[in-house]
Amino acid sequence: MRISSICVYCGSSAGRQPAYVEAARALAAALARRKIRLVYGGGRVGVMGALADAALGAGCSVTGVIPRALAVKEVAHDGLPELIVTESMHERKTIMAERSDACVALPGGIGTLEELFEAWTWTQLGFQRKAIGLLNVAGYFDGLIQFLEHSVSEGYLKESHRDILVVDTDPEALISRLESFEPPVLPKWLASGGT
């Protein structure tokens, strides 16, 4: 599928390793080369800010979406061509999903993980048909990947659902793999809206 916009979830902190910010900049450059719009959380700090600044510097189209409560704390990026201010986190996530063809998570904290898992669940259940990616920078997500394998072995996560999450260490390779993503075929009862 042709991806024209990617929603990126990432930390409002830069983290302890320079590799996290460097990966955000590399992803921004890859998006710009492919003329893919960046949709992200609208912040100017941390990995989030580095991602937006690099995308803007590379000529990438950028849309930020931020709740009013965070915007008034002056963490909103004031240099974006499009900044959408929402009244809630739920509205923020809905707009970010509506404005993107795929989702990618970079290193971040609990908010990043929550957004990643929600988007992944929406694809699993067929509420959206978006590819979900994880850019595993400097082994940041190794523990999570190991836990997901444990969840499969314990019978709580189907292999086909685990495989919805596309994991790579290289931004260009990750985008290419997201473009070749095939959404899972839903069971008839779920596809028809049954319970």
N, C-alpha and C positions, 0 to 999 in steps of 0.2 A: 504494500500500500504506500501511497505517496504521503509523506508527513510534511505538512506545511507549518505546524506549530507544535512545540513541546512544552509541557508544564514541568518545571523543575522544582522539586522540594529540596531544601537545604538549610543549613544552620544559620542562625543569626549571630553565631560566634565563629571566629576564624579557626578555632581548635588549636591544638598544640603543635601540629606538624604543618610546615609550609606546603607540603604536598596537597593538602585539602584545598587551599586557595589556588594553587597551581592547576589542579584538576578542574576547578570551576572555570578558570580562564581558558583552559584547553577545550572544555565543552563549549564555551561561548564562541571560540574561534571556529569550531566544527559546525556549530549552528549557522554562523555567518557564512561560511563557505558554501553551505547547502541551501542558503536563503530560507532558513527555518526560523519562524518567529519564536522568541522566548516569552513564555508566560511564567511568572514567578510571584513570590509573595510580597513584592513591592518594597522591601527593606533596603536600606543603604549601608547596613553593617554586616560584619562577618563574611561568611562564604557567600551569603545572599548578595551583599553589596559588591563583592569582588566579581561575582558572576555578571551582575547587571552592568557594572562599569566596563568590563571586558567586552560584553556583547555590544554595548553602545559604541565603544571604541573601534570595534571591528565592523561597524555598519549594520548590525543586526537589528531587526524590528523587535521592540521590547514592550510588553504589557505587564505592569505591576498591579497586584490586587492585594489590598491591605485593609484590615478592619479599622474603623475610626479610632477605637481605643488605642491602637498602636500608632496610628498616624499622628494623633495629638501628643504622643510622647516623643515626637520628633525623630522617629526611626524610619519614616517614609522617605524614599528616594525622591528628591526634588528635581532630578534631571531627566526624568522619564518622559518620552513622548506621550505615553498613555498611562495614567495612574487611576485605578478605580478604587474608590473608598467605599467599603461596605459597612453595614451595621452589625454584622456578626461573623464569626468564624465559619459558620455553616454556609452563609451566603458567599463568603470568600471562596471556599472550596468548590461550591457549585459553579461559580463563574469561571474559576480556573479550569475546571473540567470541561465546561461548555466551550471554552476558547482554545482547547488543545486537542491534538490528534493522538498524543501519546504522553506518558508521564515518566520522569526519571528522578531518582533520588540520589543526591550526593550526601556526603557525611553531614550529619546533623543530630539533634537530640530527639526528645520525645515527640515534639511537634512534627518533625520530619518523618519519624517512624509512623505516627498516627496517620498522616496524610498518605504515605506509601501504602499502608495496609488497607486503608479505606478504598483507595483507587484500585488496588489489587482485588479486593472483595467485589467491587462494582463490576469489574471485568469477569471475575469468576462466575458471578450470578447472572451475567448477561445484561446488566443495567447499562453497560457501555461496552464498546468493542475496541477499547484502546490497549495498545501495547504498554507494558509496565517494565521499566528498566531500573537497574541498580548499578551505579558506577562504583565499583569496589576499589576505592583509593587507598593505597598503602595498607591493604588488609583490614581497613576499618570495619567492614561488614563480615569478616570471616566468622566471628562468633554467631552472628545472626544466621548466616548460611548453614553453619553446623547445627544450630537449633532447628532450622527448617527441615534438615535431613532427619533429625531426631523425631520431629513431629510426624514425618512420613512413616518412619519405622514404627512409631507407636500407634499409627492408624488414625491420626487426627487431621492429616493433610494428605490428600490424594496426590500421587505423582503428577497427574495431568494438571492439577491446580498449582502445584509447586512450579511446574514448567512454564506457567504464564509469566513468572518473574524472570526476565532476561538479565543475566548478570555478566558484566564484562569489566575489564580494567582499563580499556582504551575507549575514549569518547567516540571516535570515528567508527570503530568496530561495533560499539553499542548501538549507535544510530542505524547502521546498516542492518543489524539484526532486528531492531525494532521495526524497520520498514518491511522485513520479510515475515513478521509475526502473523500467525493465523489464529484468530480468536477461537476458543474452544466451542465445540458443538454442544449445545445445551440439551439436557434430557427433554423429551416431548412435554412432560408435565410442567417443567419450569418454563420452557419456551412459550407455552400457552397461557402462562400466568397462574397456573395451579399452585396449590399449597401441599 
